[in-house]
Amino acid sequence: MINTNLIAQTFRARIKIDIERQVGEIDKMIYGNFVEHLGRCIYGGLYEPGSPLSDQNGFRKDVIQATKELNVSIVRWPGGNFVSGYHGEDGVG
């Protein structure tokens, strides 16, 4: 049975932000990005052997340069939701 009196009550909360209090430092390595070409998974994005834009290993130089310009601390590839079903033996490795 639902207590309708509880549903009708209004609860108040207060959040206090103390910018002078430092608990610790945040490691920049927790912030990262993943490189994934949506719609075609890993192929045709970062890894495209035979493309005139790729290096000798098949990695797109333009995509690598653009990723470097983002200045992120760590890059995951493959990444995102695709990685949950990715099997390394099926890919470039």
Protein Blocks (a to p, Z undefined) as FASTA:
>chain_A
ZZfklmmpccdddddddfkbcfbdcdfklpccddddehjlmnoplpcghiakbcfkopaf
klmmmmmmnopabdcddehjllmmccfklmmZZ
